[in-house]
């Protein structure tokens, strides 16, 4: 239960930090339709036991979305959260490229770090 609360708090804090750090744009910005966060976990392979944190992350996102999402005061609306996870297969060489893919291709705004060796 404490681990779930810690993960939930981490998700909310990361999103709050991201949202508060955004610089105002010169043009009128459109409200985002969703907030994407990502993680790269060992879901298979010899370190797959560490990948079980994904269930807590998914539960935290589901709880946030069940409440309507995260309120963005700039647009006066709630936006849902989407968790994108990549399986690094317990391979250290795959962590970097998969995380890069999360940022560049999937356009995540925050990364959740696992408590894992990979």
PEGIRA-V510403 format. One line per field, one symbol per residue. psi: psi as a letter, one per 20 degrees, with the letter a starting at -180 (. if undefined). A space follows every 10 residues. Layout:
psi = ???
This chain:
psi = ghgghggggg gggggggghh ipqpqhroqq pqhqppqrqo qniraijhhh iihhhhghgg gggghhjiap pohhilrqpq ppppqpojkk ohiigghhhg hggggilqiq pppqmqi.
